[in-house]
Amino acid sequence: MMPLTLANVGEDNIIKRIGGNPEVKRHLENLGFVVGGNVRVISALGGNVIVNVKETRVAISEEMARKIMV
């Protein structure tokens, strides 16, 4: 298991765990990040990542990406 920040660009990953307080978890779930879901990093720039999750492109900060374990 590793944080999403370390995932390779263009590689499909399965979300294994979502950390953070309940508010952060709920926010990420609302964006489509759910345990067991697929996520693909489209690009990473200065720690911030753009990912494909549930057929949608989402940009998240490095801080948020560190809470998503794949």
C-alpha positions in Angstrom: 0.0 0.0 0.0 1.2 3.5 -0.9 -0.2 7.0 -1.0 -1.7 8.2 -4.3 1.2 10.7 -4.5 3.6 7.8 -5.3 1.4 6.1 -8.0 2.7 6.1 -11.5 1.1 8.3 -14.1 -1.2 6.4 -16.4 -1.4 3.4 -14.2 -4.7 2.0 -12.9 -4.8 1.6 -9.1 -7.4 0.3 -6.6 -8.2 2.5 -3.6 -7.4 0.5 -0.5 -7.9 3.0 2.3 -8.9 6.6 2.8 -7.4 8.4 5.8 -8.1 11.7 7.4 -10.9 13.0 9.7 -14.5 12.2 8.9 -15.0 15.5 7.1 -12.0 14.8 4.8 -13.2 11.3 4.1 -16.7 12.5 3.3 -15.3 15.1 0.9 -13.2 12.6 -0.9 -16.1 10.2 -1.1 -18.3 12.9 -2.6 -15.6 13.4 -5.3 -15.8 9.6 -6.1 -12.9 8.3 -4.0 -14.3 5.1 -2.4 -12.5 2.0 -1.1 -12.4 -0.6 -3.9 -12.8 2.0 -6.6 -10.4 2.5 -9.5 -8.2 5.6 -9.8 -5.7 6.6 -12.4 -3.2 9.5 -12.1 -3.4 11.6 -15.3 -0.7 14.1 -14.2 1.3 15.2 -11.2 2.6 18.7 -10.8 4.4 19.9 -7.7 2.7 17.2 -5.6 -0.8 18.1 -6.8 -2.4 15.4 -8.9 -5.0 15.2 -11.6 -6.8 11.8 -11.5 -9.5 9.9 -13.3 -12.0 8.5 -10.8 -15.4 7.2 -11.9 -14.9 8.5 -15.5 -14.4 12.0 -14.1 -11.2 14.1 -14.0 -10.5 15.5 -10.5 -7.7 17.7 -9.3 -6.6 17.2 -5.7 -3.9 18.7 -3.6 -0.9 16.7 -2.4 -2.2 16.8 1.1 -5.5 15.1 0.0 -3.6 12.7 -2.3 -1.5 11.5 0.7 -4.7 10.4 2.5 -5.7 8.1 -0.4 -3.9 4.7 -0.2 -3.7 2.5 -3.2 
